[in-house]
């Protein structure tokens, strides 16, 4: 993570805020904010949607099949390869997963 927080107390509890802090949001990533949700696109292809407490991300079918076996993760209704991650709190493990999955999805979309 580029701006990795030092400990759990320093980690933003909003997933959108965490993504803003640690993710590569430089072009070609386009961010669209609609109410409490943020959508992230590359070349018109949405690869992630986040709110304060949920991240939905397109990891591709193979990675998604493994990801859904991790805590607080399920298949997303957005389509094949998408997972829904809704941790009760954003600790260092959840923050690492959010940052890693976001980056993977961004690379896949590009």
URVEN-V823443 format. One record per residue. N is the residue number from 1. RES is the residue in three letters. PSI is psi in degrees with one decimal (NA if undefined). OMEGA is omega as a letter, one per 30 degrees, with the letter a starting at -180 (NA if undefined). BURIAL is + if it has 16 or more other C-alpha atoms within 10 Angstrom, else -. Layout:
# URVEN-V823443
n:N res:RES psi:PSI omega:OMEGA burial:BURIAL
n:N res:RES psi:PSI omega:OMEGA burial:BURIAL
This chain:
# URVEN-V823443
n:1 res:UNK psi:136.3 omega:a burial:-
n:2 res:UNK psi:-42.0 omega:l burial:-
n:3 res:UNK psi:49.0 omega:a burial:-
n:4 res:UNK psi:123.5 omega:l burial:+
n:5 res:UNK psi:151.6 omega:a burial:+
n:6 res:UNK psi:-37.4 omega:a burial:-
n:7 res:UNK psi:173.8 omega:a burial:-
n:8 res:UNK psi:-36.3 omega:a burial:-
n:9 res:UNK psi:-25.5 omega:a burial:-
n:10 res:UNK psi:-4.1 omega:a burial:-
n:11 res:UNK psi:125.4 omega:l burial:+
n:12 res:UNK psi:136.7 omega:l burial:+
n:13 res:UNK psi:-14.9 omega:l burial:+
n:14 res:UNK psi:125.5 omega:l burial:+
n:15 res:UNK psi:-38.8 omega:l burial:+
n:16 res:UNK psi:-46.2 omega:l burial:+
n:17 res:UNK psi:-39.6 omega:l burial:-
n:18 res:UNK psi:-45.6 omega:l burial:+
n:19 res:UNK psi:-43.1 omega:l burial:+
n:20 res:UNK psi:-33.5 omega:a burial:-
n:21 res:UNK psi:-38.6 omega:a burial:+
n:22 res:UNK psi:-16.2 omega:a burial:+
n:23 res:UNK psi:158.6 omega:l burial:+
n:24 res:UNK psi:103.2 omega:a burial:+
n:25 res:UNK psi:16.6 omega:l burial:+
n:26 res:UNK psi:156.3 omega:l burial:-
n:27 res:UNK psi:139.1 omega:g burial:-
n:28 res:UNK psi:10.6 omega:l burial:-
n:29 res:UNK psi:131.6 omega:l burial:+
n:30 res:UNK psi:130.5 omega:a burial:-
n:31 res:UNK psi:128.8 omega:l burial:+
n:32 res:UNK psi:125.4 omega:l burial:-
n:33 res:UNK psi:129.1 omega:l burial:-
n:34 res:UNK psi:101.6 omega:a burial:-
n:35 res:UNK psi:-126.6 omega:a burial:-
n:36 res:UNK psi:9.6 omega:a burial:-
n:37 res:UNK psi:146.8 omega:l burial:+
n:38 res:UNK psi:134.4 omega:l burial:+
n:39 res:UNK psi:141.6 omega:a burial:+
n:40 res:UNK psi:124.9 omega:a burial:+
n:41 res:UNK psi:154.2 omega:l burial:+
n:42 res:UNK psi:123.7 omega:l burial:+
n:43 res:UNK psi:40.4 omega:l burial:-
n:44 res:UNK psi:0.6 omega:l burial:-
n:45 res:UNK psi:117.7 omega:l burial:-
n:46 res:UNK psi:127.7 omega:l burial:+
n:47 res:UNK psi:-13.0 omega:l burial:+
n:48 res:UNK psi:149.2 omega:l burial:+
n:49 res:UNK psi:131.6 omega:a burial:+
n:50 res:UNK psi:151.9 omega:l burial:+
n:51 res:UNK psi:-169.9 omega:l burial:+
n:52 res:UNK psi:-33.9 omega:a burial:+
n:53 res:UNK psi:-1.4 omega:a burial:+
n:54 res:UNK psi:139.1 omega:l burial:+
n:55 res:UNK psi:127.0 omega:l burial:+
n:56 res:UNK psi:130.1 omega:a burial:+
n:57 res:UNK psi:142.0 omega:l burial:+
n:58 res:UNK psi:102.8 omega:a burial:+
n:59 res:UNK psi:-2.2 omega:a burial:+
n:60 res:UNK psi:153.5 omega:a burial:+
n:61 res:UNK psi:-44.3 omega:a burial:-
n:62 res:UNK psi:-47.5 omega:a burial:-
n:63 res:UNK psi:-39.4 omega:a burial:-
n:64 res:UNK psi:-37.2 omega:a burial:+
n:65 res:UNK psi:-31.1 omega:l burial:+
n:66 res:UNK psi:-39.5 omega:a burial:-
n:67 res:UNK psi:-37.3 omega:a burial:+
n:68 res:UNK psi:-9.1 omega:l burial:+
n:69 res:UNK psi:1.6 omega:l burial:-
n:70 res:UNK psi:157.0 omega:a burial:-
n:71 res:UNK psi:144.7 omega:l burial:-
n:72 res:UNK psi:19.6 omega:a burial:-
n:73 res:UNK psi:140.9 omega:l burial:+
n:74 res:UNK psi:167.1 omega:l burial:+
n:75 res:UNK psi:144.2 omega:l burial:+
n:76 res:UNK psi:151.1 omega:l burial:+
n:77 res:UNK psi:0.3 omega:a burial:-
n:78 res:UNK psi:-15.7 omega:l burial:-
n:79 res:UNK psi:176.1 omega:l burial:-
n:80 res:UNK psi:138.4 omega:l burial:-
n:81 res:UNK psi:-11.4 omega:l burial:+
n:82 res:UNK psi:139.2 omega:l burial:+
n:83 res:UNK psi:156.1 omega:l burial:+
n:84 res:UNK psi:120.4 omega:a burial:+
n:85 res:UNK psi:119.8 omega:a burial:+
n:86 res:UNK psi:76.9 omega:l burial:+
n:87 res:UNK psi:144.0 omega:l burial:+
n:88 res:UNK psi:-32.9 omega:l burial:-
n:89 res:UNK psi:155.4 omega:l burial:-
n:90 res:UNK psi:92.4 omega:l burial:+
n:91 res:UNK psi:-173.1 omega:a burial:+
n:92 res:UNK psi:-33.7 omega:l burial:+
n:93 res:UNK psi:-45.1 omega:l burial:-
n:94 res:UNK psi:-40.8 omega:l burial:+
n:95 res:UNK psi:-41.1 omega:l burial:+
n:96 res:UNK psi:-43.1 omega:l burial:+
n:97 res:UNK psi:-44.5 omega:l burial:+
n:98 res:UNK psi:-50.2 omega:a burial:+
n:99 res:UNK psi:-43.6 omega:a burial:+
n:100 res:UNK psi:-47.2 omega:a burial:-
n:101 res:UNK psi:-38.9 omega:l burial:+
n:102 res:UNK psi:-47.3 omega:a burial:+
n:103 res:UNK psi:-42.7 omega:l burial:+
n:104 res:UNK psi:-47.4 omega:a burial:+
n:105 res:UNK psi:-38.4 omega:l burial:+
n:106 res:UNK psi:-43.4 omega:l burial:+
n:107 res:UNK psi:-40.1 omega:l burial:-
n:108 res:UNK psi:-44.2 omega:a burial:-
n:109 res:UNK psi:-32.8 omega:a burial:+
n:110 res:UNK psi:NA omega:NA burial:-
